[in-house]
Amino acid sequence: MQNYALTWTTSDGTPRASAVAYNKASAEQRKTELKGAGATSVEVVLVRPGQLPEPKA
């Protein structure tokens, strides 16, 4: 199984990264939720087990 995480920017401009890993379907669902909440630059990124992305500055 491959693991995915998300990076995004909140509506107030704060860069964020997910604190959990998702499967592909769950990551895409979370991406839709974040965009609906006003997040921008939402990206699904492939991660290795035990690793998570850093927020993009």
Secondary structure, 3 states (H helix, E strand, C coil): CCEEEEEEECCCCCEEECCCCECHHHHHHHHHHHHHCCCEEEEEEEECCCCCCCCCC
